[in-house]
Amino acid sequence: MEQERPYVMSFAGLDPSGGAGLLADIKTFEQHRVNGLGICTAITVQTADRFLSVEWLPTAQILAQATPLLNSCTVPYCKIGIMEDVSALQTVVRELKQLVPDIRIILDPVLKASAGFTFHDSIRQQAWKELLADIYLLTPNYDEALALAGHTDGEAAAKILSDSCAVLLKGGHHRQRPGYDTLFTGATTHVIPPGHAQVFPKHGSGCVLSAAVTAGLAKGLSLPDACHHAKAYTEKLLGSNPSLTGYHYL
C-alpha cells in the first residue's frame, strides 16, 4: 500500500492551454505523488504562444478558496505564482501566515509571461523586500532578479535578495551561462549545472520548476536536493518534444 501523500498548495493563474500556471503545477504535483491543492488567482485567455488577457481575482476570493482547505488539511509547503501586484501578494502571504504560522512559501515571482505579456510594469522594491521576509524560497529568472533587486548583474541581484530568504536563480535567461541555476542560502551557494540532454523552449517551465521544488520539499528532501531534483524533472519536460507544451513524467 502506498504511503499517505503529503499535501501541497499552489496559488496560480488558470492557463487554459495547460502549459503553465495552476494546471501545470497540479500535473507536476501528481507526477511527484503529492496531493496538490489548487487556488486560482487569475483567469487568463491565452495559448502556448499568445497571451491575450487576464482577469485578476480579488484577494478575498483567493483566500476564500484557500481557507477551508488549510483548516482541514496539513499543508507544510505552498507555491505562489502570478498575483495582480505586490500588495495582493502581501495580503495573501500575511493571511497564510496567520492561518498556518509555520507554512513555508515558495514564491515564483512571475513578472512577465513567456508569450510576452508584462504583469508588473513597476516594481516597488521596498515592498518586495518586506514581503520576502515571510518567504522560504524565491525562484526568479535572471531578468526577474534584476528587476526585484534593482541591480545590473543577476548573481549580485540574487545575493541581495538572499539576505531576506533563500533564492534559486533560474538560468534559462542567464547572459553568460544559460542553463546554470544557482541556489543562494545565506552564505552558501550551490551551482546546479544543466544536464546533457537536448532541450527545447517551453511555455511554463518556470512554473514547473518551482512546483517540483515544492513537491520535493514536502516529501522530505533538503532544499539543495529538492532544487537538483526539480531541475532534472524540468529538463525532462523541456526535452520531451519540440513543441511549446511539454510532457510530464518522472
ChimeraX commands (.cxc) that place a marker at each C-alpha (Angstrom):
marker #1 position 0.00,0.00,0.00 radius 0.5
marker #1 position 1.31,3.45,-0.93 radius 0.5
marker #1 position 2.33,5.72,1.93 radius 0.5
marker #1 position -0.06,8.61,2.52 radius 0.5
marker #1 position 0.85,11.53,0.28 radius 0.5
marker #1 position 1.67,14.94,1.78 radius 0.5
marker #1 position -0.38,17.97,0.81 radius 0.5
marker #1 position 0.95,20.97,-1.06 radius 0.5
marker #1 position -0.88,24.03,-2.33 radius 0.5
marker #1 position -0.47,26.23,-5.40 radius 0.5
marker #1 position -1.74,29.78,-5.81 radius 0.5
marker #1 position -1.57,30.42,-9.56 radius 0.5
marker #1 position -3.38,31.58,-12.65 radius 0.5
marker #1 position -5.63,29.35,-14.74 radius 0.5
marker #1 position -3.91,28.89,-18.12 radius 0.5
marker #1 position -6.38,27.18,-20.48 radius 0.5
marker #1 position -3.52,25.75,-22.55 radius 0.5
marker #1 position -2.39,23.70,-19.55 radius 0.5
marker #1 position 1.25,24.54,-20.07 radius 0.5
marker #1 position 1.72,27.00,-17.23 radius 0.5
marker #1 position 0.13,28.17,-14.01 radius 0.5
marker #1 position -2.28,26.15,-11.92 radius 0.5
marker #1 position -2.80,23.26,-14.35 radius 0.5
marker #1 position 0.95,22.79,-14.86 radius 0.5
marker #1 position 1.51,22.86,-11.10 radius 0.5
marker #1 position -1.14,20.19,-10.48 radius 0.5
marker #1 position 0.34,17.99,-13.22 radius 0.5
marker #1 position 3.75,18.34,-11.58 radius 0.5
marker #1 position 2.39,17.58,-8.10 radius 0.5
marker #1 position 0.66,14.45,-9.36 radius 0.5
marker #1 position 3.83,13.16,-11.01 radius 0.5
marker #1 position 5.64,13.66,-7.71 radius 0.5
marker #1 position 2.93,11.80,-5.82 radius 0.5
marker #1 position 1.86,14.64,-3.57 radius 0.5
marker #1 position -1.71,15.84,-3.06 radius 0.5
marker #1 position -1.97,19.11,-4.93 radius 0.5
marker #1 position -4.48,21.73,-3.80 radius 0.5
marker #1 position -5.09,24.49,-6.36 radius 0.5
marker #1 position -6.10,28.09,-5.65 radius 0.5
marker #1 position -6.93,30.24,-8.67 radius 0.5
marker #1 position -5.51,33.78,-8.61 radius 0.5
marker #1 position -6.36,34.85,-12.16 radius 0.5
marker #1 position -8.18,33.69,-15.26 radius 0.5
marker #1 position -6.15,34.12,-18.41 radius 0.5
marker #1 position -7.01,34.00,-22.09 radius 0.5
marker #1 position -4.00,32.51,-23.86 radius 0.5
marker #1 position -2.47,29.78,-25.94 radius 0.5
marker #1 position 1.02,28.36,-25.59 radius 0.5
marker #1 position 2.42,31.20,-27.71 radius 0.5
marker #1 position -0.07,34.08,-27.31 radius 0.5
marker #1 position -1.23,35.91,-24.19 radius 0.5
marker #1 position -4.45,37.82,-24.86 radius 0.5
marker #1 position -5.83,38.98,-21.50 radius 0.5
marker #1 position -6.04,38.37,-17.76 radius 0.5
marker #1 position -8.81,38.79,-15.20 radius 0.5
marker #1 position -7.46,39.10,-11.66 radius 0.5
marker #1 position -9.37,37.55,-8.79 radius 0.5
marker #1 position -9.76,39.73,-5.66 radius 0.5
marker #1 position -7.67,38.66,-2.67 radius 0.5
marker #1 position -10.85,37.97,-0.68 radius 0.5
marker #1 position -11.92,35.42,-3.29 radius 0.5
marker #1 position -8.45,33.89,-3.40 radius 0.5
marker #1 position -8.36,33.47,0.36 radius 0.5
marker #1 position -11.94,32.13,0.40 radius 0.5
marker #1 position -10.73,29.24,-1.76 radius 0.5
marker #1 position -7.71,28.52,0.45 radius 0.5
marker #1 position -9.10,28.91,3.97 radius 0.5
marker #1 position -11.30,25.80,4.23 radius 0.5
marker #1 position -8.56,23.65,2.71 radius 0.5
marker #1 position -5.93,24.97,5.10 radius 0.5
marker #1 position -8.31,24.39,8.01 radius 0.5
marker #1 position -8.91,20.77,7.02 radius 0.5
marker #1 position -5.55,19.66,5.56 radius 0.5
marker #1 position -1.99,19.82,6.83 radius 0.5
marker #1 position -0.11,21.87,4.23 radius 0.5
marker #1 position 3.58,22.34,5.11 radius 0.5
marker #1 position 4.58,23.94,1.78 radius 0.5
marker #1 position 2.80,26.09,-0.76 radius 0.5
marker #1 position 3.80,27.74,-4.00 radius 0.5
marker #1 position 2.63,31.16,-5.17 radius 0.5
marker #1 position 2.75,32.15,-8.84 radius 0.5
marker #1 position 1.13,35.12,-10.58 radius 0.5
marker #1 position -0.66,37.70,-8.46 radius 0.5
marker #1 position -2.06,41.06,-9.51 radius 0.5
marker #1 position 0.58,43.11,-7.67 radius 0.5
marker #1 position 2.83,43.12,-4.63 radius 0.5
marker #1 position 0.03,44.48,-2.43 radius 0.5
marker #1 position -2.14,41.47,-3.26 radius 0.5
marker #1 position 0.84,39.21,-2.58 radius 0.5
marker #1 position 1.41,40.83,0.80 radius 0.5
marker #1 position -2.24,40.35,1.75 radius 0.5
marker #1 position -2.28,36.68,0.77 radius 0.5
marker #1 position 1.05,35.90,2.44 radius 0.5
marker #1 position 0.02,37.67,5.65 radius 0.5
marker #1 position -3.25,35.73,5.84 radius 0.5
marker #1 position -1.49,32.46,5.04 radius 0.5
marker #1 position 0.92,33.01,7.91 radius 0.5
marker #1 position -1.96,33.74,10.27 radius 0.5
marker #1 position -3.79,30.57,9.25 radius 0.5
marker #1 position -0.69,28.33,9.23 radius 0.5
marker #1 position 2.17,30.10,11.04 radius 0.5
marker #1 position 4.81,27.51,10.12 radius 0.5
marker #1 position 3.87,27.16,6.44 radius 0.5
marker #1 position 6.82,27.53,4.07 radius 0.5
marker #1 position 6.13,29.57,0.95 radius 0.5
marker #1 position 7.89,29.12,-2.38 radius 0.5
marker #1 position 7.37,32.28,-4.44 radius 0.5
marker #1 position 7.80,32.22,-8.21 radius 0.5
marker #1 position 7.77,35.96,-8.99 radius 0.5
marker #1 position 6.19,35.86,-12.45 radius 0.5
marker #1 position 6.66,39.38,-13.80 radius 0.5
marker #1 position 6.20,38.55,-17.49 radius 0.5
marker #1 position 4.52,35.72,-19.39 radius 0.5
marker #1 position 6.67,33.66,-21.76 radius 0.5
marker #1 position 4.34,34.83,-24.55 radius 0.5
marker #1 position 5.37,38.42,-23.83 radius 0.5
marker #1 position 2.66,39.88,-21.58 radius 0.5
marker #1 position 4.02,42.02,-18.71 radius 0.5
marker #1 position 2.19,41.59,-15.41 radius 0.5
marker #1 position 4.00,44.23,-13.36 radius 0.5
marker #1 position 5.02,47.45,-15.12 radius 0.5
marker #1 position 6.56,48.98,-11.99 radius 0.5
marker #1 position 8.48,47.25,-9.23 radius 0.5
marker #1 position 8.08,48.53,-5.66 radius 0.5
marker #1 position 11.40,47.20,-4.42 radius 0.5
marker #1 position 10.91,48.15,-0.77 radius 0.5
marker #1 position 7.54,46.40,-0.70 radius 0.5
marker #1 position 9.09,43.29,-2.25 radius 0.5
marker #1 position 11.90,43.37,0.30 radius 0.5
marker #1 position 9.40,43.48,3.16 radius 0.5
marker #1 position 7.43,40.64,1.58 radius 0.5
marker #1 position 10.46,38.37,1.22 radius 0.5
marker #1 position 10.94,38.22,4.97 radius 0.5
marker #1 position 7.97,35.81,5.04 radius 0.5
marker #1 position 9.12,33.72,2.06 radius 0.5
marker #1 position 11.08,30.47,2.35 radius 0.5
marker #1 position 12.34,30.31,-1.25 radius 0.5
marker #1 position 12.23,32.79,-4.14 radius 0.5
marker #1 position 12.65,31.37,-7.66 radius 0.5
marker #1 position 13.31,34.28,-10.07 radius 0.5
marker #1 position 14.80,34.01,-13.51 radius 0.5
marker #1 position 17.72,36.27,-14.41 radius 0.5
marker #1 position 15.58,39.21,-15.56 radius 0.5
marker #1 position 13.22,38.96,-12.58 radius 0.5
marker #1 position 16.14,39.03,-10.15 radius 0.5
marker #1 position 17.49,42.17,-11.82 radius 0.5
marker #1 position 14.11,43.89,-11.58 radius 0.5
marker #1 position 13.42,42.91,-7.97 radius 0.5
marker #1 position 16.86,43.87,-6.65 radius 0.5
marker #1 position 17.42,46.91,-8.85 radius 0.5
marker #1 position 20.81,45.60,-9.95 radius 0.5
marker #1 position 22.53,45.07,-13.30 radius 0.5
marker #1 position 24.09,41.68,-12.53 radius 0.5
marker #1 position 21.96,38.59,-11.96 radius 0.5
marker #1 position 24.17,36.85,-9.38 radius 0.5
marker #1 position 24.67,40.05,-7.41 radius 0.5
marker #1 position 20.92,40.67,-7.53 radius 0.5
marker #1 position 20.19,37.17,-6.25 radius 0.5
marker #1 position 22.70,37.59,-3.42 radius 0.5
marker #1 position 21.00,40.83,-2.39 radius 0.5
marker #1 position 17.61,39.11,-2.40 radius 0.5
marker #1 position 19.03,36.17,-0.41 radius 0.5
marker #1 position 19.55,38.48,2.56 radius 0.5
marker #1 position 15.81,38.01,3.11 radius 0.5
marker #1 position 15.19,34.40,2.01 radius 0.5
marker #1 position 16.74,31.55,0.04 radius 0.5
marker #1 position 16.91,32.29,-3.70 radius 0.5
marker #1 position 17.02,29.85,-6.60 radius 0.5
marker #1 position 18.25,31.89,-9.57 radius 0.5
marker #1 position 16.99,30.12,-12.69 radius 0.5
marker #1 position 19.46,30.03,-15.55 radius 0.5
marker #1 position 17.23,29.96,-18.60 radius 0.5
marker #1 position 17.78,33.69,-19.24 radius 0.5
marker #1 position 21.37,33.79,-17.95 radius 0.5
marker #1 position 23.54,36.08,-20.07 radius 0.5
marker #1 position 26.84,34.20,-19.75 radius 0.5
marker #1 position 25.90,30.69,-18.59 radius 0.5
marker #1 position 22.45,29.72,-19.90 radius 0.5
marker #1 position 21.03,26.68,-18.16 radius 0.5
marker #1 position 23.02,27.07,-14.94 radius 0.5
marker #1 position 20.80,27.50,-11.89 radius 0.5
marker #1 position 22.24,28.83,-8.63 radius 0.5
marker #1 position 20.81,28.37,-5.14 radius 0.5
marker #1 position 21.73,31.08,-2.61 radius 0.5
marker #1 position 21.13,30.21,1.05 radius 0.5
marker #1 position 22.74,32.78,3.29 radius 0.5
marker #1 position 26.49,32.43,2.89 radius 0.5
marker #1 position 26.24,29.19,0.88 radius 0.5
marker #1 position 25.99,28.97,-2.90 radius 0.5
marker #1 position 25.01,25.80,-4.80 radius 0.5
marker #1 position 25.54,25.78,-8.58 radius 0.5
marker #1 position 23.26,23.38,-10.46 radius 0.5
marker #1 position 24.61,22.78,-13.98 radius 0.5
marker #1 position 22.41,21.77,-16.91 radius 0.5
marker #1 position 22.16,18.16,-17.99 radius 0.5
marker #1 position 23.40,16.93,-21.33 radius 0.5
marker #1 position 20.06,16.09,-22.98 radius 0.5
marker #1 position 18.70,18.23,-25.81 radius 0.5
marker #1 position 16.06,20.67,-24.60 radius 0.5
marker #1 position 13.55,22.97,-26.29 radius 0.5
marker #1 position 11.92,26.20,-25.08 radius 0.5
marker #1 position 8.70,25.50,-23.19 radius 0.5
marker #1 position 5.76,27.60,-22.10 radius 0.5
marker #1 position 5.51,27.42,-18.28 radius 0.5
marker #1 position 8.85,25.78,-17.50 radius 0.5
marker #1 position 9.43,28.17,-14.58 radius 0.5
marker #1 position 6.08,27.18,-13.07 radius 0.5
marker #1 position 7.00,23.51,-13.36 radius 0.5
marker #1 position 10.40,24.01,-11.75 radius 0.5
marker #1 position 9.06,25.83,-8.69 radius 0.5
marker #1 position 6.20,23.31,-8.33 radius 0.5
marker #1 position 8.68,20.43,-8.47 radius 0.5
marker #1 position 10.81,22.10,-5.76 radius 0.5
marker #1 position 7.69,22.47,-3.61 radius 0.5
marker #1 position 6.79,18.81,-4.07 radius 0.5
marker #1 position 10.31,17.66,-3.27 radius 0.5
marker #1 position 10.39,19.68,-0.06 radius 0.5
marker #1 position 7.02,18.27,1.02 radius 0.5
marker #1 position 8.41,14.76,0.52 radius 0.5
marker #1 position 11.30,15.48,2.87 radius 0.5
marker #1 position 14.14,16.46,0.54 radius 0.5
marker #1 position 16.60,19.11,1.67 radius 0.5
marker #1 position 16.39,22.42,-0.16 radius 0.5
marker #1 position 19.52,21.76,-2.32 radius 0.5
marker #1 position 18.34,18.23,-3.14 radius 0.5
marker #1 position 14.83,19.46,-3.98 radius 0.5
marker #1 position 16.31,22.05,-6.35 radius 0.5
marker #1 position 18.57,19.49,-8.04 radius 0.5
marker #1 position 15.68,17.06,-8.47 radius 0.5
marker #1 position 13.37,19.80,-9.77 radius 0.5
marker #1 position 15.91,20.83,-12.39 radius 0.5
marker #1 position 16.25,17.25,-13.63 radius 0.5
marker #1 position 12.45,16.93,-13.80 radius 0.5
marker #1 position 12.10,20.20,-15.70 radius 0.5
marker #1 position 14.82,19.21,-18.17 radius 0.5
marker #1 position 12.85,16.04,-18.95 radius 0.5
marker #1 position 9.86,18.26,-19.69 radius 0.5
marker #1 position 11.98,20.56,-21.88 radius 0.5
marker #1 position 13.36,17.63,-23.83 radius 0.5
marker #1 position 10.09,15.72,-24.15 radius 0.5
marker #1 position 9.16,17.20,-27.56 radius 0.5
marker #1 position 9.93,20.26,-29.74 radius 0.5
marker #1 position 6.57,21.98,-29.14 radius 0.5
marker #1 position 5.93,24.75,-26.58 radius 0.5
marker #1 position 3.98,22.39,-24.30 radius 0.5
marker #1 position 5.96,19.60,-22.65 radius 0.5
marker #1 position 5.05,16.13,-21.42 radius 0.5
marker #1 position 5.12,15.44,-17.69 radius 0.5
marker #1 position 6.82,12.31,-16.42 radius 0.5
marker #1 position 9.34,11.35,-13.77 radius 0.5
marker link #1:1,2 radius 0.2
marker link #1:2,3 radius 0.2
marker link #1:3,4 radius 0.2
marker link #1:4,5 radius 0.2
marker link #1:5,6 radius 0.2
marker link #1:6,7 radius 0.2
marker link #1:7,8 radius 0.2
marker link #1:8,9 radius 0.2
marker link #1:9,10 radius 0.2
marker link #1:10,11 radius 0.2
marker link #1:11,12 radius 0.2
marker link #1:12,13 radius 0.2
marker link #1:13,14 radius 0.2
marker link #1:14,15 radius 0.2
marker link #1:15,16 radius 0.2
marker link #1:16,17 radius 0.2
marker link #1:17,18 radius 0.2
marker link #1:18,19 radius 0.2
marker link #1:19,20 radius 0.2
marker link #1:20,21 radius 0.2
marker link #1:21,22 radius 0.2
marker link #1:22,23 radius 0.2
marker link #1:23,24 radius 0.2
marker link #1:24,25 radius 0.2
marker link #1:25,26 radius 0.2
marker link #1:26,27 radius 0.2
marker link #1:27,28 radius 0.2
marker link #1:28,29 radius 0.2
marker link #1:29,30 radius 0.2
marker link #1:30,31 radius 0.2
marker link #1:31,32 radius 0.2
marker link #1:32,33 radius 0.2
marker link #1:33,34 radius 0.2
marker link #1:34,35 radius 0.2
marker link #1:35,36 radius 0.2
marker link #1:36,37 radius 0.2
marker link #1:37,38 radius 0.2
marker link #1:38,39 radius 0.2
marker link #1:39,40 radius 0.2
marker link #1:40,41 radius 0.2
marker link #1:41,42 radius 0.2
marker link #1:42,43 radius 0.2
marker link #1:43,44 radius 0.2
marker link #1:44,45 radius 0.2
marker link #1:45,46 radius 0.2
marker link #1:46,47 radius 0.2
marker link #1:47,48 radius 0.2
marker link #1:48,49 radius 0.2
marker link #1:49,50 radius 0.2
marker link #1:50,51 radius 0.2
marker link #1:51,52 radius 0.2
marker link #1:52,53 radius 0.2
marker link #1:53,54 radius 0.2
marker link #1:54,55 radius 0.2
marker link #1:55,56 radius 0.2
marker link #1:56,57 radius 0.2
marker link #1:57,58 radius 0.2
marker link #1:58,59 radius 0.2
marker link #1:59,60 radius 0.2
marker link #1:60,61 radius 0.2
marker link #1:61,62 radius 0.2
marker link #1:62,63 radius 0.2
marker link #1:63,64 radius 0.2
marker link #1:64,65 radius 0.2
marker link #1:65,66 radius 0.2
marker link #1:66,67 radius 0.2
marker link #1:67,68 radius 0.2
marker link #1:68,69 radius 0.2
marker link #1:69,70 radius 0.2
marker link #1:70,71 radius 0.2
marker link #1:71,72 radius 0.2
marker link #1:72,73 radius 0.2
marker link #1:73,74 radius 0.2
marker link #1:74,75 radius 0.2
marker link #1:75,76 radius 0.2
marker link #1:76,77 radius 0.2
marker link #1:77,78 radius 0.2
marker link #1:78,79 radius 0.2
marker link #1:79,80 radius 0.2
marker link #1:80,81 radius 0.2
marker link #1:81,82 radius 0.2
marker link #1:82,83 radius 0.2
marker link #1:83,84 radius 0.2
marker link #1:84,85 radius 0.2
marker link #1:85,86 radius 0.2
marker link #1:86,87 radius 0.2
marker link #1:87,88 radius 0.2
marker link #1:88,89 radius 0.2
marker link #1:89,90 radius 0.2
marker link #1:90,91 radius 0.2
marker link #1:91,92 radius 0.2
marker link #1:92,93 radius 0.2
marker link #1:93,94 radius 0.2
marker link #1:94,95 radius 0.2
marker link #1:95,96 radius 0.2
marker link #1:96,97 radius 0.2
marker link #1:97,98 radius 0.2
marker link #1:98,99 radius 0.2
marker link #1:99,100 radius 0.2
marker link #1:100,101 radius 0.2
marker link #1:101,102 radius 0.2
marker link #1:102,103 radius 0.2
marker link #1:103,104 radius 0.2
marker link #1:104,105 radius 0.2
marker link #1:105,106 radius 0.2
marker link #1:106,107 radius 0.2
marker link #1:107,108 radius 0.2
marker link #1:108,109 radius 0.2
marker link #1:109,110 radius 0.2
marker link #1:110,111 radius 0.2
marker link #1:111,112 radius 0.2
marker link #1:112,113 radius 0.2
marker link #1:113,114 radius 0.2
marker link #1:114,115 radius 0.2
marker link #1:115,116 radius 0.2
marker link #1:116,117 radius 0.2
marker link #1:117,118 radius 0.2
marker link #1:118,119 radius 0.2
marker link #1:119,120 radius 0.2
marker link #1:120,121 radius 0.2
marker link #1:121,122 radius 0.2
marker link #1:122,123 radius 0.2
marker link #1:123,124 radius 0.2
marker link #1:124,125 radius 0.2
marker link #1:125,126 radius 0.2
marker link #1:126,127 radius 0.2
marker link #1:127,128 radius 0.2
marker link #1:128,129 radius 0.2
marker link #1:129,130 radius 0.2
marker link #1:130,131 radius 0.2
marker link #1:131,132 radius 0.2
marker link #1:132,133 radius 0.2
marker link #1:133,134 radius 0.2
marker link #1:134,135 radius 0.2
marker link #1:135,136 radius 0.2
marker link #1:136,137 radius 0.2
marker link #1:137,138 radius 0.2
marker link #1:138,139 radius 0.2
marker link #1:139,140 radius 0.2
marker link #1:140,141 radius 0.2
marker link #1:141,142 radius 0.2
marker link #1:142,143 radius 0.2
marker link #1:143,144 radius 0.2
marker link #1:144,145 radius 0.2
marker link #1:145,146 radius 0.2
marker link #1:146,147 radius 0.2
marker link #1:147,148 radius 0.2
marker link #1:148,149 radius 0.2
marker link #1:149,150 radius 0.2
marker link #1:150,151 radius 0.2
marker link #1:151,152 radius 0.2
marker link #1:152,153 radius 0.2
marker link #1:153,154 radius 0.2
marker link #1:154,155 radius 0.2
marker link #1:155,156 radius 0.2
marker link #1:156,157 radius 0.2
marker link #1:157,158 radius 0.2
marker link #1:158,159 radius 0.2
marker link #1:159,160 radius 0.2
marker link #1:160,161 radius 0.2
marker link #1:161,162 radius 0.2
marker link #1:162,163 radius 0.2
marker link #1:163,164 radius 0.2
marker link #1:164,165 radius 0.2
marker link #1:165,166 radius 0.2
marker link #1:166,167 radius 0.2
marker link #1:167,168 radius 0.2
marker link #1:168,169 radius 0.2
marker link #1:169,170 radius 0.2
marker link #1:170,171 radius 0.2
marker link #1:171,172 radius 0.2
marker link #1:172,173 radius 0.2
marker link #1:173,174 radius 0.2
marker link #1:174,175 radius 0.2
marker link #1:175,176 radius 0.2
marker link #1:176,177 radius 0.2
marker link #1:177,178 radius 0.2
marker link #1:178,179 radius 0.2
marker link #1:179,180 radius 0.2
marker link #1:180,181 radius 0.2
marker link #1:181,182 radius 0.2
marker link #1:182,183 radius 0.2
marker link #1:183,184 radius 0.2
marker link #1:184,185 radius 0.2
marker link #1:185,186 radius 0.2
marker link #1:186,187 radius 0.2
marker link #1:187,188 radius 0.2
marker link #1:188,189 radius 0.2
marker link #1:189,190 radius 0.2
marker link #1:190,191 radius 0.2
marker link #1:191,192 radius 0.2
marker link #1:192,193 radius 0.2
marker link #1:193,194 radius 0.2
marker link #1:194,195 radius 0.2
marker link #1:195,196 radius 0.2
marker link #1:196,197 radius 0.2
marker link #1:197,198 radius 0.2
marker link #1:198,199 radius 0.2
marker link #1:199,200 radius 0.2
marker link #1:200,201 radius 0.2
marker link #1:201,202 radius 0.2
marker link #1:202,203 radius 0.2
marker link #1:203,204 radius 0.2
marker link #1:204,205 radius 0.2
marker link #1:205,206 radius 0.2
marker link #1:206,207 radius 0.2
marker link #1:207,208 radius 0.2
marker link #1:208,209 radius 0.2
marker link #1:209,210 radius 0.2
marker link #1:210,211 radius 0.2
marker link #1:211,212 radius 0.2
marker link #1:212,213 radius 0.2
marker link #1:213,214 radius 0.2
marker link #1:214,215 radius 0.2
marker link #1:215,216 radius 0.2
marker link #1:216,217 radius 0.2
marker link #1:217,218 radius 0.2
marker link #1:218,219 radius 0.2
marker link #1:219,220 radius 0.2
marker link #1:220,221 radius 0.2
marker link #1:221,222 radius 0.2
marker link #1:222,223 radius 0.2
marker link #1:223,224 radius 0.2
marker link #1:224,225 radius 0.2
marker link #1:225,226 radius 0.2
marker link #1:226,227 radius 0.2
marker link #1:227,228 radius 0.2
marker link #1:228,229 radius 0.2
marker link #1:229,230 radius 0.2
marker link #1:230,231 radius 0.2
marker link #1:231,232 radius 0.2
marker link #1:232,233 radius 0.2
marker link #1:233,234 radius 0.2
marker link #1:234,235 radius 0.2
marker link #1:235,236 radius 0.2
marker link #1:236,237 radius 0.2
marker link #1:237,238 radius 0.2
marker link #1:238,239 radius 0.2
marker link #1:239,240 radius 0.2
marker link #1:240,241 radius 0.2
marker link #1:241,242 radius 0.2
marker link #1:242,243 radius 0.2
marker link #1:243,244 radius 0.2
marker link #1:244,245 radius 0.2
marker link #1:245,246 radius 0.2
marker link #1:246,247 radius 0.2
marker link #1:247,248 radius 0.2
marker link #1:248,249 radius 0.2
marker link #1:249,250 radius 0.2
view
